[in-house]
Amino acid sequence: MDATTALKRLTNRANNAFDEDQETRARLRSALTVDGAQLDSLMDAALRTAGKAKPWSDLMKRIERHGVREGLAKQRQEATEALLMYGFSMSTSLVANAARLAEQEGLRRFLGSTDGFEVDEDEAPAEATEEAAVPAPQPAPPAEPAPKVTKAQRRTLLAIRDTNVKFREFTVRDGIKVSSDDPDTRPRKDMVEWVISRRWAKADSSTPLLFGQAVTLTDLGRAILAG
């Protein structure tokens, strides 16, 4: 099929997965306000829909970078490799085990849903076919000077740069927390949120919190550390 038709069908399927995930989370949030509500089934459902939505979110980002045909091929290859690499060992955390099983099921569903998609060659990018119409590049605006920071703020930026800092929702009851590869230098959640508010860092909100939203430095955050 042509790339335009394929993109429309893939986008519809992705939106269905996103809508289902949002509806499930809304039901869980509503139940949290009711005393004595049974949350186990709602939490399991939230894990399942998050697992289903994640490969579609990754696919949409790949299509933006590589086009429909190549983006789909890359995402299917990654999903297949991820399933093949999963072992049988389990975590001591029931939530982690449930999230892992939900992610595996989401990958299998994604591969089944996209099986048989034959996409024609993507059209050449507009900039490649209409070079004459591209205006001359404008001078870059002057770089924003790096502000002075406190020691605590600098430690937070270093942790974001070096220790794979993420926002994670381990359990609904515990709420959103910060994880990192180094517990000894793990920054406080309020400090991470503060540097994000200053645009020194940013969080990848396209990824479900159950799988972790990576926090990375912006150009300004990197300039602060380089200063």
Sequence and secondary structure as in RCSB ss.txt:
>XXXX:A:sequence
MDATTALKRLTNRANNAFDEDQETRARLRSALTVDGAQLDSLMDAALRTAGKAKPWSDLMKRIERHGVREGLAKQ
RQEATEALLMYGFSMSTSLVANAARLAEQEGLRRFLGSTDGFEVDEDEAPAEATEEAAVPAPQPAPPAEPAPKVT
KAQRRTLLAIRDTNVKFREFTVRDGIKVSSDDPDTRPRKDMVEWVISRRWAKADSSTPLLFGQAVTLTDLGRAIL
AG
>XXXX:A:secstr
  HHHHHHHHHHHHHHHHHHHHHHHHHHHHHHTSTT   HHHHHHHHHHHHHHHHHHHHHHHHHHH HHHHHHHH
HHHHHHHHHH  S   S HHHHHHHHHHHHHHHHHHHHHTT         HHHH GGGS                
HHHHHHHHHHHHS  EEE S TTT  EEE S GGG   HHHHHHHHHTTSEEE TTS TTT EEEEE HHHHHHH
H 
